[in-house]
Amino acid sequence: MDISYHKVFARNLGRDMEYKRYGHAGRPVVVFPTSQGRFYQFEDSGGAGALAEFIDTGRIQLFTVDGIDTESFFARDVDAVHRIDRHEAYFRYLREEALPEFLETAAQANGGRRLKPLFSGCSMGGYHSSNFVFRFPELASGVISLSGVYSARDFFGKALDGDIFYNSPLDYLPGIVDPKLLARLKALRLIFCCGQGAWEERMLVETRQLEQILRDKSIPAWVDYWGGDVSHDWPWWHKQLAYFFGRWLDDDLMHRLD
């Protein structure tokens, strides 16, 4: 497996940000870490290995991004406005700096063909990947979110003032009425999965709430619930990653999506 490490100064964050790339060709996939995780977590936890078949055959190339949860969602002793401002700066970094670099690298590897990225993550990474795709659907081909949360309430409380609201999908998605935005969301390929075992209680509740909202908005999505033995942990996420990426990529090949 081709693996490379990168460290670049992020002007939107005012500091260096790191990421790793896995693979030599294929659709770009942006992977977010779990709670307070780093760019190397996906490899260290076995996630990259679970997708080795797709990486080594040139079907996907992963870009595992760094997180800043310790400065935003989990910095509970810091003012909420500063915390959400820091998160918004993180999303600007992704949109304006990281993503263009990833897509240029991916296009060069694909003979100049530019493919929209797939976003993915487990747990908090499922939240970040889904929130990013819901907010900026024009930048994505879809999302595979495993055991995600979809509300900002547990991190910022019930007020959801200012930009906090626009980072709480369970709260902002019901209010989307713009036909162009809805059309973009409906064109995405959305996959959400949650187990029904240990430590999945909150994620299960929010996944069901998200499923209902998407159904009410007529936004197609595959929402899958695995059994009562399926816990909130990497061994199960490895199985889910291999399964859902395989299904997503088979559909990708069939439809030859941009």
N, C-alpha and C positions, 0 to 999 in steps of 0.2 A: 504494500500500500504506500503510495506517495504521500508524505506528510511534510508540511513546511510550517515554520513558526514566523510570526510577523508582529512587529511592535511599531506603532505609528502615533505621533502626537495628534491628539484630537482637539481641534481648536474650540469646538462647542463645549467641551468639558474642561479644557485648560490643563490637561494632563495626558500622559501616554495611555494608550489602550492596546491590548494585545489580542491576538486571535490565532487560531491554527486552521490550516486547510488540509483536507484529506481527499485524495483522489486526483486523477489526471484529466477527467472529462466528465460530461454529463450535466444534467440539470443542477444549477446551484441550489443548495439547501442551507439556510441560515438557522443555526441551532442555538437557542438560549439555555443557560444553565439553570439549575434549580435554585432554591432560596439561598441568596448570598454566595452563589457559586462563582467560579472563575472559568476562563476559557478552556482550561485543560480538564475540567471535570468530566466532560462527556467521554473523553478517551479513558481517563482513569477509572471511571465507573463501568466501563465495558460497552458504552453506547456505540462508539465507532466500530468496535468489533462486531456488534450485533448487525451492523449494516455493511460489513466487509464485502459480502457477495455483490452488492449493488455498487459499492465504491470501486472495487477492483475490476469490475467489468465495464467501467466507464459510464454507468447509468446516472450516477449522482456524484457531485463533489461537495463536501461539507465545509462550511465556514462556521466554526464554533466561536461565538463572540464572548467577550468579557461582560460581566454584569456589574452594576453599581448599586445593588440593593442595600448594601450597608450604608449608603449615603442618602437613600430615598425611602423605600418602603419599610425598612427595618431600623431606621434611625429615629426611634420613637422619642428620644430625648431632645430632638431638634424640632423647631417650628414647622408646622405642616406646610406652610407656603413655601419655605425653602426646600423642603423635601420634594414636593411635587414639581417645583421649578427645576430641581436637579434631574428628576426623571424626564421632564420635557426636554432638557438639554441632551439627555441620553438618546432620546428618540430622534432629535435633530442630528446628533452625531451619526446615528444609524442611517438616516435618510440621506444626509448631505455628504457624508464622508465615507463611512464603511461600505454601504451598499453599492455606490458607484464603483468603488475599488473592487469589490467582489465580482460584480457583473462584468467588468472589463477583463478581469482575470479569467472568468468562466468563458467569456466569448472567445478570447484568444485560444483557450483550450478546445473549444468547439468549432474551430475553423471559421470564426467570425459570426457564427449564429448566436443571436442574443435570445436567451430564454429567461422568462420571468422566474424569480426564485420561489421555492417552496419554503415555508417557515415551520419550525417545529420546536418542541420542548416538552419536558416532563415537569409536573408540579408547578412551581413558580415559572418555570420556562414555558409551560403550557399557557399560563396567563399572559406572559409577555408576548409570545408568538401570536396568540389569538387577538390580543388587544391591538398589536401593531397591524395585523391584517385587516381587522374591522375598521380601523381608523384610516388606513392607507391602502385600500383594496387595489388601486391602480398600480401599485408596486409589486403585487404578489400574484402567484398562480393558485395558491391555496395554503392550507395549514393542516398539520397533523399534531393535535394537542392531546397529551396523555395526562390524566389525573390533574387537570388544571383547575384553578379557581378563576372566577369571572366577575368578581366584585372587588372594589377597593375599600369596602366598609370595614373589614377587619383590620385594615392597616391605618385608616384615617378617621374612623368613626362614621357617624350617621349623617353629618352635615353635608359632605360632598361638595364643598365650596369650590368655585372656580374650576381650574383644570383637573381637580380631583374627580369631578363628575365625568369628565371626558376620558377618564382612565378606568371607568367602572362599567364594563360592557352590559351587565345586567340592568344598569340604569339608563345608559344612553341609547342602546339599540332599540328599545320600544318607541323612542321618539323620532327615529329616522323616517322621514316621509319623502325626501328628495328622490324623484324617479331615477335620476342618473346614478346616484349613490346606491340605491337599491339594485339597479341593474348591474352595477359593478360587483356588488356582494353576491348576487345570484349567479354570476358567471364564475365565481371561485369554486374550487373543489375543497370542501371543508370536512375534516374528519376529527371527531372528538371521541375519546374513549375514557372510561373510568371503571375501575374495579369496584367490587361491593364487599371487600374484605377489610382487614385491619387498616386503620389510619386513613380510610377513604371517605369517612362520613361526610365531612364538609364538602369535599370535592364532588361527591355523588349528588348532594343536594343542589349545588350550583350548576352541575352539568345538566341535571333535569330541568332546572329553571331556564338555562340557556336553550335547551332543546325546544321548550315550549315557545320561547320568544322567537326563535328562528322559524318555527312552524307557523306562528301567527303572522310573520312577515313574508311567508312563502319563500324563504331563503333555503334552498336545498342544502342538506347536510346529512352526513352519515354519523349518527350518534350511537355508539356501541357500549353496552354494559357487560363487563365480564363478571365471572361468578363470585360467590361469597368467600372463596379461598384466595381471591386475587387482591393482594395487599399493595399499599402505596410504597413501592420499593423497586430498586433496579432490576432484580431478577425477572419480575413481571414486565417491567418496561422493555427489557431486552426482547421478550417474546412479542410484545405489542409492536415495537419498532419494526422488527422483521416482517411481521404480518401486514401491517398497514402500509409500510413503504412498498412492499411487494405488490399489493393491490393497487396502490396509487400509481406506481410506475407502469404496471400492465395497462391501466387505463390511459396513462400518458402516451404510451406507445401506440395504442389503438387510435387515439384521437389526434396525436401529434400536436399537442397544445403548445402555443408560444409561451 
